Amino acid sequence: DWQLALIAIAISPGLFVTSRAFRRRLRRQSREVKKLESSALSIVQEVLSVLRIVKAFGQEAREEQRFVLRSREGLRARMRLAGMEGAFNLLVGVTTAAGLAATLLIGIRQVRSGVLTLGELLMVMGYLNQLYEPLKTISRKAATLQLHLASAERAFALLDEPSDVEERTNARPLARARGGIVFHNVSFAYGKDRPVLHDISFDVEPGTRLGIVGASGAGKSTLMSLLTRFYDPTSGQIWLDGIDLRAYKLEDLRRQFGVVPQDPVLFSASIGENIAYARPGAAQGEIITAAQAANAHEFIVGLPQGYDTQVGERGVQLSGGQRQRIAIARAFLKDSPVLVLDEPTSSVDAGAEAAIVEAIRALMRGRTVILITHRSSLLESCTALVVLENGRVVADSTRPRASARPSAAPSAVSGRRSNLRRHPAVHAWCQLYPHDEPRGVTPLRIGRRRKVYRLEGVGRAGATVIAKQCRKAAAQVERAVYEEILPRVTVPSLHYYGFLAEPDNEHCWLFVEEAAGVGYSNLLAEHRSQAAQWLGLLHTSAADVAAGGRLPDGGPGRYLALLRVARELTQQYLDNPVLS
């Protein structure tokens, strides 16, 4: 019967329209549910990872309330989604029920008119039920499917995230690098409004131990991320053994670097597995040898299960020094030609630092080393130094290397000289000696009141010069000593190169010869005797100058004045009830 067939299938457009209208709303609400649930779980993960900090500040209740509020938001979103699904299922049920009712009404009329028999009508109703039931099931599943599709969208969005660096199709393999590194006019920004590095140029010969120093935020760690090619420079080039990093296969390139980060990352596995992470499949003897070289073997064998001891999540079962030594053992086992150390002793005590420094010095042998640190104990072992300030090179003691540098090397050298000129110590020196530019600058002491640098190759016979920036009052005293006192005494003294006041009239520069010879030790009686004689001659010769007003009184008169001030203060506060 064409009439019954037409009525039976007439509800299909209604189901299609209803499903299409609700699908978008259900997908949008499902995305919101997943977003809120993920946010609530991220709070749990964040709090558990810094649980000690939360407890130390007594913020357990606050974090619990934050999780509860976010979970309630997720619960309300889930209830709204359930309401939408219920409304959709209701409309689907009403639509199919309307189709059944219309078919039954027309069928009863045809039975009365004799067109159909009662048995034929019942058979039609059975067929109609078999038709509508799958339609209702498909409609319900379509509603439930939106939640799963929202989850799939989040997963595919992560998988489709573009890589920060791309490997060229014709990338060349690299077995083992020699370790020559060149930065040529490298600039980098994390975004249009976040420039980090500006025109960085320096080179490192194979086997060089390069120290990189600078204030926090100067771009030191970013420099290492570019070297290991976690990012590509915004402009400029980085060469390894004379070839651009982008020409190498990524896997081969990163095998050339052994990295010891500031905060060592350990996996939730055994100590042996963490060391062997650098080279899976390493034999137990190789793992033990690497641990011995890193001064970690003794504390490992002292643990209950030795190398099978579980370190916990992120190595929570071990101290900071122990985690750092395991990271160094991992670098030993990897045996890469280039070693990158990012503040390896910043978070350990003096005792652990001594063991770590000893291990690092052993690890440096025969490798090109890039060391980021402020510890003088590690900088002493460096053969070259680069100083970063606000993303620029302000001091560079590396030497040009024609054989490893590509054809653009001369411009890189001129760029380094331009950077060197901008260093405040070099700028001050060049005002006194315009035609005598230092070959390099090394920071010796950076403090609030005084900054001391070593200028290389500008003194007499190519000697080094010490540049000291200090406040005007202290600088005037030293100037008087070097200009008026030391020339009158017969004892040996350092050569004085000059004095320069800065435009702010608050700071001044002094330039003197770098002291050479045996270092002074107050534990040696001979050294103390010579120092006492030298100071005695200095104070005797300074008496007339001090009387003339160029030097403050450093003799008995100074202490007499201090006693008088103390006496006046004592009398002033004698009746103060707080001090009684």
LUMMISE-281021 format. One record per residue (C-alpha): residue number from 1; residue in three letters; x, y, z. Coordinates in steps of 0.05 Angstrom, whole numbers, padded with zeros to 5 digits. Example, Ala and Ser with C-alpha at 12.3 -4.5 7.8 and 13.67 -1.06 7.14 Angstrom:
2
<1,'ALA',<00246,-00090,00156>>
<2,'SER',<00273,-00021,00143>>
//
This chain:
580
<1,'ASP',<00000,00000,00000>>
<2,'TRP',<00034,00064,-00024>>
<3,'GLN',<-00003,00107,00025>>
<4,'LEU',<00021,00068,00085>>
<5,'ALA',<00092,00065,00056>>
<6,'LEU',<00092,00141,00045>>
<7,'ILE',<00068,00155,00116>>
<8,'ALA',<00118,00106,00145>>
<9,'ILE',<00178,00139,00112>>
<10,'ALA',<00152,00210,00120>>
<11,'ILE',<00184,00216,00190>>
<12,'SER',<00254,00206,00162>>
<13,'PRO',<00264,00279,00142>>
<14,'GLY',<00241,00299,00211>>
<15,'LEU',<00291,00254,00244>>
<16,'PHE',<00346,00280,00198>>
<17,'VAL',<00329,00353,00213>>
<18,'THR',<00325,00340,00288>>
<19,'SER',<00391,00302,00288>>
<20,'ARG',<00426,00357,00249>>
<21,'ALA',<00400,00412,00294>>
<22,'PHE',<00420,00377,00358>>
<23,'ARG',<00487,00350,00333>>
<24,'ARG',<00522,00418,00332>>
<25,'ARG',<00495,00436,00401>>
<26,'LEU',<00515,00368,00430>>
<27,'ARG',<00585,00373,00399>>
<28,'ARG',<00595,00444,00427>>
<29,'GLN',<00572,00423,00496>>
<30,'SER',<00615,00360,00493>>
<31,'ARG',<00677,00403,00479>>
<32,'GLU',<00660,00446,00539>>
<33,'VAL',<00653,00384,00583>>
<34,'LYS',<00720,00356,00562>>
<35,'LYS',<00754,00423,00572>>
<36,'LEU',<00728,00431,00643>>
<37,'GLU',<00743,00359,00662>>
<38,'SER',<00814,00366,00635>>
<39,'SER',<00822,00431,00674>>
<40,'ALA',<00801,00397,00738>>
<41,'LEU',<00849,00339,00727>>
<42,'SER',<00906,00388,00712>>
<43,'ILE',<00895,00419,00780>>
<44,'VAL',<00904,00351,00812>>
<45,'GLN',<00967,00337,00772>>
<46,'GLU',<00996,00406,00787>>
<47,'VAL',<00983,00401,00862>>
<48,'LEU',<01011,00330,00867>>
<49,'SER',<01075,00351,00831>>
<50,'VAL',<01087,00409,00880>>
<51,'LEU',<01055,00378,00942>>
<52,'ARG',<01111,00400,00988>>
<53,'ILE',<01103,00473,00968>>
<54,'VAL',<01028,00469,00979>>
<55,'LYS',<01039,00439,01049>>
<56,'ALA',<01095,00488,01065>>
<57,'PHE',<01048,00547,01053>>
<58,'GLY',<00988,00513,01085>>
<59,'GLN',<00946,00519,01022>>
<60,'GLU',<00914,00450,01023>>
<61,'ALA',<00844,00478,01036>>
<62,'ARG',<00852,00529,00981>>
<63,'GLU',<00874,00478,00930>>
<64,'GLU',<00818,00431,00950>>
<65,'GLN',<00768,00487,00941>>
<66,'ARG',<00797,00504,00873>>
<67,'PHE',<00789,00432,00851>>
<68,'VAL',<00718,00427,00879>>
<69,'LEU',<00697,00491,00843>>
<70,'ARG',<00726,00468,00777>>
<71,'SER',<00695,00399,00786>>
<72,'ARG',<00627,00431,00799>>
<73,'GLU',<00633,00470,00735>>
<74,'GLY',<00647,00405,00699>>
<75,'LEU',<00589,00371,00733>>
<76,'ARG',<00541,00427,00712>>
<77,'ALA',<00566,00422,00641>>
<78,'ARG',<00556,00347,00642>>
<79,'MET',<00485,00356,00668>>
<80,'ARG',<00470,00406,00612>>
<81,'LEU',<00497,00355,00562>>
<82,'ALA',<00453,00300,00593>>
<83,'GLY',<00392,00347,00587>>
<84,'MET',<00407,00360,00514>>
<85,'GLU',<00413,00285,00501>>
<86,'GLY',<00347,00273,00537>>
<87,'ALA',<00311,00327,00497>>
<88,'PHE',<00339,00298,00432>>
<89,'ASN',<00318,00227,00451>>
<90,'LEU',<00249,00254,00469>>
<91,'LEU',<00241,00287,00401>>
<92,'VAL',<00263,00224,00366>>
<93,'GLY',<00213,00183,00406>>
<94,'VAL',<00157,00232,00393>>
<95,'THR',<00173,00233,00318>>
<96,'THR',<00172,00157,00312>>
<97,'ALA',<00109,00152,00355>>
<98,'ALA',<00075,00202,00309>>
<99,'GLY',<00094,00159,00249>>
<100,'LEU',<00066,00097,00282>>
<101,'ALA',<00001,00133,00301>>
<102,'ALA',<-00009,00160,00231>>
<103,'THR',<00003,00092,00200>>
<104,'LEU',<-00045,00059,00250>>
<105,'LEU',<-00099,00111,00236>>
<106,'ILE',<-00095,00102,00161>>
<107,'GLY',<-00091,00026,00168>>
<108,'ILE',<-00155,00023,00211>>
<109,'ARG',<-00192,00063,00159>>
<110,'GLN',<-00169,00017,00104>>
<111,'VAL',<-00189,-00045,00146>>
<112,'ARG',<-00259,-00015,00155>>
<113,'SER',<-00265,-00002,00080>>
<114,'GLY',<-00242,-00072,00064>>
<115,'VAL',<-00177,-00052,00029>>
<116,'LEU',<-00135,-00088,00083>>
<117,'THR',<-00149,-00145,00129>>
<118,'LEU',<-00133,-00140,00203>>
<119,'GLY',<-00077,-00191,00195>>
<120,'GLU',<-00045,-00149,00140>>
<121,'LEU',<-00049,-00087,00184>>
<122,'LEU',<-00015,-00123,00241>>
<123,'MET',<00039,-00147,00194>>
<124,'VAL',<00050,-00075,00169>>
<125,'MET',<00056,-00051,00241>>
<126,'GLY',<00108,-00105,00255>>
<127,'TYR',<00148,-00085,00194>>
<128,'LEU',<00142,-00012,00214>>
<129,'ASN',<00169,-00027,00284>>
<130,'GLN',<00229,-00063,00253>>
<131,'LEU',<00241,00000,00210>>
<132,'TYR',<00235,00051,00266>>
<133,'GLU',<00276,00015,00319>>
<134,'PRO',<00342,00020,00281>>
<135,'LEU',<00327,00093,00264>>
<136,'LYS',<00317,00108,00338>>
<137,'THR',<00381,00070,00356>>
<138,'ILE',<00421,00108,00304>>
<139,'SER',<00395,00174,00329>>
<140,'ARG',<00412,00158,00402>>
<141,'LYS',<00481,00134,00383>>
<142,'ALA',<00493,00198,00343>>
<143,'ALA',<00480,00238,00406>>
<144,'THR',<00529,00195,00447>>
<145,'LEU',<00579,00197,00390>>
<146,'GLN',<00588,00272,00397>>
<147,'LEU',<00623,00263,00464>>
<148,'HIS',<00672,00213,00434>>
<149,'LEU',<00683,00258,00374>>
<150,'ALA',<00700,00316,00420>>
<151,'SER',<00752,00272,00454>>
<152,'ALA',<00780,00252,00386>>
<153,'GLU',<00783,00325,00365>>
<154,'ARG',<00828,00341,00425>>
<155,'ALA',<00873,00282,00409>>
<156,'PHE',<00879,00299,00335>>
<157,'ALA',<00891,00373,00352>>
<158,'LEU',<00952,00351,00392>>
<159,'LEU',<00976,00304,00337>>
<160,'ASP',<00966,00358,00284>>
<161,'GLU',<01006,00410,00323>>
<162,'PRO',<01062,00432,00276>>
<163,'SER',<01133,00416,00296>>
<164,'ASP',<01179,00473,00318>>
<165,'VAL',<01233,00447,00271>>
<166,'GLU',<01227,00408,00207>>
<167,'GLU',<01278,00359,00180>>
<168,'ARG',<01298,00369,00108>>
<169,'THR',<01282,00314,00059>>
<170,'ASN',<01355,00310,00037>>
<171,'ALA',<01384,00316,00107>>
<172,'ARG',<01454,00288,00113>>
<173,'PRO',<01474,00235,00165>>
<174,'LEU',<01525,00250,00219>>
<175,'ALA',<01564,00195,00255>>
<176,'ARG',<01607,00234,00304>>
<177,'ALA',<01622,00309,00302>>
<178,'ARG',<01689,00340,00316>>
<179,'GLY',<01656,00393,00360>>
<180,'GLY',<01669,00458,00323>>
<181,'ILE',<01611,00506,00334>>
<182,'VAL',<01597,00574,00302>>
<183,'PHE',<01541,00623,00317>>
<184,'HIS',<01535,00674,00261>>
<185,'ASN',<01488,00734,00270>>
<186,'VAL',<01437,00692,00306>>
<187,'SER',<01372,00724,00329>>
<188,'PHE',<01312,00690,00359>>
<189,'ALA',<01243,00709,00384>>
<190,'TYR',<01189,00666,00415>>
<191,'GLY',<01137,00711,00382>>
<192,'LYS',<01132,00778,00347>>
<193,'ASP',<01131,00814,00414>>
<194,'ARG',<01182,00769,00450>>
<195,'PRO',<01252,00778,00421>>
<196,'VAL',<01304,00740,00462>>
<197,'LEU',<01370,00740,00424>>
<198,'HIS',<01399,00795,00380>>
<199,'ASP',<01456,00785,00330>>
<200,'ILE',<01495,00733,00369>>
<201,'SER',<01562,00715,00338>>
<202,'PHE',<01619,00673,00368>>
<203,'ASP',<01656,00610,00351>>
<204,'VAL',<01681,00550,00390>>
<205,'GLU',<01739,00506,00368>>
<206,'PRO',<01736,00430,00379>>
<207,'GLY',<01756,00414,00450>>
<208,'THR',<01742,00485,00476>>
<209,'ARG',<01710,00493,00544>>
<210,'LEU',<01665,00554,00535>>
<211,'GLY',<01632,00588,00594>>
<212,'ILE',<01568,00628,00582>>
<213,'VAL',<01549,00677,00637>>
<214,'GLY',<01495,00730,00644>>
<215,'ALA',<01437,00752,00687>>
<216,'SER',<01372,00713,00690>>
<217,'GLY',<01332,00723,00626>>
<218,'ALA',<01394,00742,00585>>
<219,'GLY',<01380,00684,00536>>
<220,'LYS',<01431,00632,00559>>
<221,'SER',<01383,00573,00560>>
<222,'THR',<01351,00595,00495>>
<223,'LEU',<01421,00594,00464>>
<224,'MET',<01427,00521,00484>>
<225,'SER',<01358,00504,00457>>
<226,'LEU',<01379,00532,00390>>
<227,'LEU',<01444,00492,00391>>
<228,'THR',<01407,00426,00404>>
<229,'ARG',<01356,00449,00352>>
<230,'PHE',<01294,00449,00394>>
<231,'TYR',<01281,00514,00356>>
<232,'ASP',<01310,00545,00293>>
<233,'PRO',<01338,00616,00294>>
<234,'THR',<01293,00672,00270>>
<235,'SER',<01353,00697,00230>>
<236,'GLY',<01426,00678,00225>>
<237,'GLN',<01459,00610,00223>>
<238,'ILE',<01490,00559,00271>>
<239,'TRP',<01544,00513,00244>>
<240,'LEU',<01570,00448,00270>>
<241,'ASP',<01637,00428,00239>>
<242,'GLY',<01626,00481,00185>>
<243,'ILE',<01556,00457,00164>>
<244,'ASP',<01489,00488,00181>>
<245,'LEU',<01452,00449,00235>>
<246,'ARG',<01390,00447,00191>>
<247,'ALA',<01428,00405,00140>>
<248,'TYR',<01435,00346,00189>>
<249,'LYS',<01385,00293,00207>>
<250,'LEU',<01353,00312,00273>>
<251,'GLU',<01365,00245,00306>>
<252,'ASP',<01438,00244,00286>>
<253,'LEU',<01447,00317,00307>>
<254,'ARG',<01419,00308,00377>>
<255,'ARG',<01462,00247,00388>>
<256,'GLN',<01522,00294,00386>>
<257,'PHE',<01501,00330,00450>>
<258,'GLY',<01504,00305,00521>>
<259,'VAL',<01459,00350,00564>>
<260,'VAL',<01462,00359,00639>>
<261,'PRO',<01404,00406,00656>>
<262,'GLN',<01397,00452,00715>>
<263,'ASP',<01339,00410,00742>>
<264,'PRO',<01357,00338,00725>>
<265,'VAL',<01298,00297,00700>>
<266,'LEU',<01294,00225,00725>>
<267,'PHE',<01240,00176,00705>>
<268,'SER',<01200,00132,00752>>
<269,'ALA',<01246,00073,00743>>
<270,'SER',<01309,00044,00775>>
<271,'ILE',<01374,00081,00780>>
<272,'GLY',<01406,00034,00729>>
<273,'GLU',<01350,00045,00679>>
<274,'ASN',<01356,00121,00687>>
<275,'ILE',<01431,00119,00673>>
<276,'ALA',<01421,00072,00614>>
<277,'TYR',<01369,00119,00585>>
<278,'ALA',<01426,00152,00547>>
<279,'ARG',<01443,00087,00512>>
<280,'PRO',<01389,00033,00518>>
<281,'GLY',<01419,-00037,00519>>
<282,'ALA',<01483,-00016,00555>>
<283,'ALA',<01515,-00071,00595>>
<284,'GLN',<01514,-00069,00671>>
<285,'GLY',<01589,-00059,00672>>
<286,'GLU',<01584,00003,00628>>
<287,'ILE',<01530,00032,00673>>
<288,'ILE',<01573,00021,00735>>
<289,'THR',<01634,00052,00700>>
<290,'ALA',<01593,00114,00682>>
<291,'ALA',<01568,00119,00754>>
<292,'GLN',<01639,00113,00781>>
<293,'ALA',<01662,00169,00735>>
<294,'ALA',<01605,00213,00760>>
<295,'ASN',<01622,00199,00834>>
<296,'ALA',<01554,00166,00841>>
<297,'HIS',<01574,00093,00851>>
<298,'GLU',<01587,00099,00926>>
<299,'PHE',<01519,00126,00945>>
<300,'ILE',<01484,00079,00896>>
<301,'VAL',<01514,00016,00926>>
<302,'GLY',<01496,00043,00995>>
<303,'LEU',<01422,00040,00978>>
<304,'PRO',<01383,-00022,00997>>
<305,'GLN',<01373,-00047,00926>>
<306,'GLY',<01434,-00014,00894>>
<307,'TYR',<01425,00000,00820>>
<308,'ASP',<01355,-00031,00822>>
<309,'THR',<01330,00022,00872>>
<310,'GLN',<01268,00057,00846>>
<311,'VAL',<01277,00133,00845>>
<312,'GLY',<01203,00151,00847>>
<313,'GLU',<01168,00202,00804>>
<314,'ARG',<01219,00253,00778>>
<315,'GLY',<01271,00223,00826>>
<316,'VAL',<01235,00245,00889>>
<317,'GLN',<01268,00190,00930>>
<318,'LEU',<01338,00221,00918>>
<319,'SER',<01370,00286,00939>>
<320,'GLY',<01386,00341,00890>>
<321,'GLY',<01460,00325,00889>>
<322,'GLN',<01446,00251,00877>>
<323,'ARG',<01398,00266,00820>>
<324,'GLN',<01451,00312,00789>>
<325,'ARG',<01505,00258,00793>>
<326,'ILE',<01459,00208,00759>>
<327,'ALA',<01447,00259,00704>>
<328,'ILE',<01523,00266,00696>>
<329,'ALA',<01531,00190,00695>>
<330,'ARG',<01479,00189,00639>>
<331,'ALA',<01521,00239,00600>>
<332,'PHE',<01584,00197,00612>>
<333,'LEU',<01548,00136,00584>>
<334,'LYS',<01524,00174,00522>>
<335,'ASP',<01596,00196,00507>>
<336,'SER',<01577,00253,00461>>
<337,'PRO',<01629,00298,00429>>
<338,'VAL',<01594,00361,00454>>
<339,'LEU',<01573,00370,00526>>
<340,'VAL',<01520,00421,00547>>
<341,'LEU',<01518,00439,00622>>
<342,'ASP',<01462,00486,00645>>
<343,'GLU',<01476,00510,00716>>
<344,'PRO',<01494,00439,00739>>
<345,'THR',<01510,00459,00811>>
<346,'SER',<01458,00514,00824>>
<347,'SER',<01413,00474,00870>>
<348,'VAL',<01461,00433,00912>>
<349,'ASP',<01500,00446,00976>>
<350,'ALA',<01575,00456,00982>>
<351,'GLY',<01589,00383,00998>>
<352,'ALA',<01550,00357,00939>>
<353,'GLU',<01579,00412,00894>>
<354,'ALA',<01650,00388,00907>>
<355,'ALA',<01634,00318,00883>>
<356,'ILE',<01595,00344,00823>>
<357,'VAL',<01650,00393,00802>>
<358,'GLU',<01701,00336,00805>>
<359,'ALA',<01656,00293,00761>>
<360,'ILE',<01642,00349,00712>>
<361,'ARG',<01716,00364,00704>>
<362,'ALA',<01728,00291,00687>>
<363,'LEU',<01669,00292,00639>>
<364,'MET',<01698,00354,00603>>
<365,'ARG',<01762,00319,00581>>
<366,'GLY',<01767,00310,00506>>
<367,'ARG',<01700,00344,00491>>
<368,'THR',<01674,00411,00468>>
<369,'VAL',<01638,00439,00529>>
<370,'ILE',<01585,00493,00532>>
<371,'LEU',<01577,00512,00606>>
<372,'ILE',<01524,00559,00634>>
<373,'THR',<01542,00576,00705>>
<374,'HIS',<01558,00631,00755>>
<375,'ARG',<01602,00587,00799>>
<376,'SER',<01675,00607,00797>>
<377,'SER',<01695,00535,00813>>
<378,'LEU',<01669,00514,00744>>
<379,'LEU',<01688,00577,00706>>
<380,'GLU',<01761,00568,00725>>
<381,'SER',<01763,00506,00681>>
<382,'CYS',<01737,00544,00620>>
<383,'THR',<01785,00565,00564>>
<384,'ALA',<01737,00617,00534>>
<385,'LEU',<01680,00660,00558>>
<386,'VAL',<01619,00693,00529>>
<387,'VAL',<01578,00744,00569>>
<388,'LEU',<01505,00756,00550>>
<389,'GLU',<01466,00818,00570>>
<390,'ASN',<01394,00829,00548>>
<391,'GLY',<01402,00778,00492>>
<392,'ARG',<01467,00808,00464>>
<393,'VAL',<01540,00788,00469>>
<394,'VAL',<01576,00841,00510>>
<395,'ALA',<01640,00803,00520>>
<396,'ASP',<01672,00747,00479>>
<397,'SER',<01740,00715,00491>>
<398,'THR',<01733,00662,00437>>
<399,'ARG',<01784,00665,00381>>
<400,'PRO',<01770,00668,00306>>
<401,'ARG',<01781,00603,00270>>
<402,'ALA',<01789,00608,00195>>
<403,'SER',<01791,00533,00179>>
<404,'ALA',<01724,00516,00210>>
<405,'ARG',<01688,00579,00192>>
<406,'PRO',<01649,00585,00127>>
<407,'SER',<01658,00642,00079>>
<408,'ALA',<01616,00690,00120>>
<409,'ALA',<01664,00687,00179>>
<410,'PRO',<01696,00757,00170>>
<411,'SER',<01629,00791,00180>>
<412,'ALA',<01619,00749,00243>>
<413,'VAL',<01686,00773,00269>>
<414,'SER',<01669,00846,00256>>
<415,'GLY',<01602,00834,00290>>
<416,'ARG',<01637,00808,00352>>
<417,'ARG',<01683,00868,00353>>
<418,'SER',<01623,00914,00349>>
<419,'ASN',<01591,00876,00407>>
<420,'LEU',<01656,00881,00446>>
<421,'ARG',<01657,00956,00437>>
<422,'ARG',<01589,00961,00470>>
<423,'HIS',<01614,00930,00534>>
<424,'PRO',<01618,00985,00587>>
<425,'ALA',<01689,00967,00609>>
<426,'VAL',<01715,00967,00538>>
<427,'HIS',<01678,01031,00523>>
<428,'ALA',<01710,01065,00583>>
<429,'TRP',<01779,01038,00565>>
<430,'CYS',<01773,01062,00493>>
<431,'GLN',<01758,01133,00518>>
<432,'LEU',<01827,01133,00551>>
<433,'TYR',<01862,01093,00496>>
<434,'PRO',<01821,01100,00431>>
<435,'HIS',<01870,01059,00389>>
<436,'ASP',<01880,01001,00436>>
<437,'GLU',<01819,00955,00436>>
<438,'PRO',<01819,00892,00480>>
<439,'ARG',<01816,00824,00448>>
<440,'GLY',<01766,00800,00499>>
<441,'VAL',<01732,00814,00566>>
<442,'THR',<01724,00767,00624>>
<443,'PRO',<01680,00784,00685>>
<444,'LEU',<01715,00771,00750>>
<445,'ARG',<01665,00800,00799>>
<446,'ILE',<01595,00827,00788>>
<447,'GLY',<01564,00859,00849>>
<448,'ARG',<01520,00918,00868>>
<449,'ARG',<01577,00963,00891>>
<450,'ARG',<01634,00939,00847>>
<451,'LYS',<01643,00906,00780>>
<452,'VAL',<01711,00878,00759>>
<453,'TYR',<01731,00855,00690>>
<454,'ARG',<01795,00829,00657>>
<455,'LEU',<01814,00864,00591>>
<456,'GLU',<01859,00820,00550>>
<457,'GLY',<01918,00843,00508>>
<458,'VAL',<01917,00918,00522>>
<459,'GLY',<01970,00927,00576>>
<460,'ARG',<02044,00935,00569>>
<461,'ALA',<02075,00881,00525>>
<462,'GLY',<02004,00853,00513>>
<463,'ALA',<01990,00841,00587>>
<464,'THR',<01920,00839,00615>>
<465,'VAL',<01889,00899,00651>>
<466,'ILE',<01839,00898,00708>>
<467,'ALA',<01780,00946,00699>>
<468,'LYS',<01742,00963,00763>>
<469,'GLN',<01677,01001,00765>>
<470,'CYS',<01658,01027,00834>>
<471,'ARG',<01624,01085,00868>>
<472,'LYS',<01657,01153,00864>>
<473,'ALA',<01678,01158,00937>>
<474,'ALA',<01714,01091,00937>>
<475,'ALA',<01744,01104,00868>>
<476,'GLN',<01772,01172,00890>>
<477,'VAL',<01808,01138,00948>>
<478,'GLU',<01840,01085,00902>>
<479,'ARG',<01857,01140,00852>>
<480,'ALA',<01895,01179,00905>>
<481,'VAL',<01932,01116,00927>>
<482,'TYR',<01954,01100,00856>>
<483,'GLU',<01970,01171,00834>>
<484,'GLU',<01999,01203,00896>>
<485,'ILE',<02022,01149,00945>>
<486,'LEU',<02048,01089,00907>>
<487,'PRO',<02095,01131,00863>>
<488,'ARG',<02130,01156,00927>>
<489,'VAL',<02144,01088,00958>>
<490,'THR',<02200,01041,00938>>
<491,'VAL',<02161,00976,00944>>
<492,'PRO',<02136,00943,00879>>
<493,'SER',<02066,00961,00859>>
<494,'LEU',<02017,00949,00802>>
<495,'HIS',<02021,00993,00740>>
<496,'TYR',<01966,01045,00739>>
<497,'TYR',<01933,01059,00671>>
<498,'GLY',<01883,01113,00689>>
<499,'PHE',<01817,01137,00718>>
<500,'LEU',<01752,01155,00684>>
<501,'ALA',<01688,01184,00714>>
<502,'GLU',<01623,01162,00684>>
<503,'PRO',<01572,01214,00659>>
<504,'ASP',<01525,01198,00717>>
<505,'ASN',<01578,01225,00764>>
<506,'GLU',<01563,01168,00812>>
<507,'HIS',<01609,01114,00786>>
<508,'CYS',<01681,01114,00762>>
<509,'TRP',<01729,01067,00726>>
<510,'LEU',<01799,01048,00749>>
<511,'PHE',<01848,01011,00704>>
<512,'VAL',<01908,00975,00735>>
<513,'GLU',<01956,00920,00717>>
<514,'GLU',<01934,00849,00734>>
<515,'ALA',<01972,00820,00792>>
<516,'ALA',<02016,00761,00775>>
<517,'GLY',<02060,00712,00812>>
<518,'VAL',<02045,00669,00873>>
<519,'GLY',<01976,00680,00903>>
<520,'TYR',<01972,00710,00972>>
<521,'SER',<01954,00664,01030>>
<522,'ASN',<01942,00690,01101>>
<523,'LEU',<01961,00621,01127>>
<524,'LEU',<02035,00633,01108>>
<525,'ALA',<02075,00674,01158>>
<526,'GLU',<02121,00700,01103>>
<527,'HIS',<02063,00726,01063>>
<528,'ARG',<02033,00760,01124>>
<529,'SER',<02099,00793,01140>>
<530,'GLN',<02108,00821,01070>>
<531,'ALA',<02037,00846,01068>>
<532,'ALA',<02046,00881,01136>>
<533,'GLN',<02110,00915,01112>>
<534,'TRP',<02076,00938,01048>>
<535,'LEU',<02015,00966,01086>>
<536,'GLY',<02060,01000,01137>>
<537,'LEU',<02098,01038,01082>>
<538,'LEU',<02031,01055,01049>>
<539,'HIS',<02000,01084,01112>>
<540,'THR',<02063,01123,01129>>
<541,'SER',<02067,01154,01060>>
<542,'ALA',<01992,01170,01061>>
<543,'ALA',<01995,01214,01122>>
<544,'ASP',<02011,01279,01084>>
<545,'VAL',<01961,01264,01029>>
<546,'ALA',<01906,01250,01079>>
<547,'ALA',<01919,01316,01113>>
<548,'GLY',<01911,01350,01046>>
<549,'GLY',<01840,01323,01040>>
<550,'ARG',<01850,01273,00983>>
<551,'LEU',<01844,01213,01030>>
<552,'PRO',<01801,01200,01091>>
<553,'ASP',<01837,01191,01156>>
<554,'GLY',<01851,01117,01166>>
<555,'GLY',<01893,01124,01230>>
<556,'PRO',<01879,01134,01304>>
<557,'GLY',<01839,01198,01291>>
<558,'ARG',<01787,01158,01253>>
<559,'TYR',<01774,01112,01313>>
<560,'LEU',<01773,01171,01360>>
<561,'ALA',<01718,01202,01319>>
<562,'LEU',<01679,01138,01320>>
<563,'LEU',<01685,01133,01396>>
<564,'ARG',<01659,01204,01403>>
<565,'VAL',<01598,01188,01360>>
<566,'ALA',<01584,01126,01401>>
<567,'ARG',<01589,01166,01466>>
<568,'GLU',<01540,01218,01441>>
<569,'LEU',<01491,01164,01418>>
<570,'THR',<01496,01129,01485>>
<571,'GLN',<01481,01193,01523>>
<572,'GLN',<01423,01208,01477>>
<573,'TYR',<01389,01141,01489>>
<574,'LEU',<01410,01130,01561>>
<575,'ASP',<01339,01143,01588>>
<576,'ASN',<01303,01104,01534>>
<577,'PRO',<01257,01054,01571>>
<578,'VAL',<01262,01005,01512>>
<579,'LEU',<01337,00997,01524>>
<580,'SER',<01333,00993,01600>>
//
